[in-house]
């Protein structure tokens, strides 16, 4: 297994448990007064994770070097969308 694959698995192991728990209905103890923030926060973290998945997936599948800038831009757009949703959720709730 390549180093890229191992790092992506570690990245996924760190990033995916929180949104999975939030989407399953778990609410952190400090958020008991604002349970409406769960779903948008989970989606925001999943968008940020997806940026890593897009970038790692393209490299693991052997995308041609000419396609990597487009993949990087797609990852940046996903990260920007995730951060915007994250900030909006934190600000609103």
Secondary structure, 3 states (H helix, E strand, C coil): CCHHHHHHHHHHHHHHHHHHHHHCCCCCHHHCCCCCHHHHHHHHHHHHHHHHHHHHHHHHCCCCHHHHHHHHHHHHHHHHHHHHHHHHHHHHC
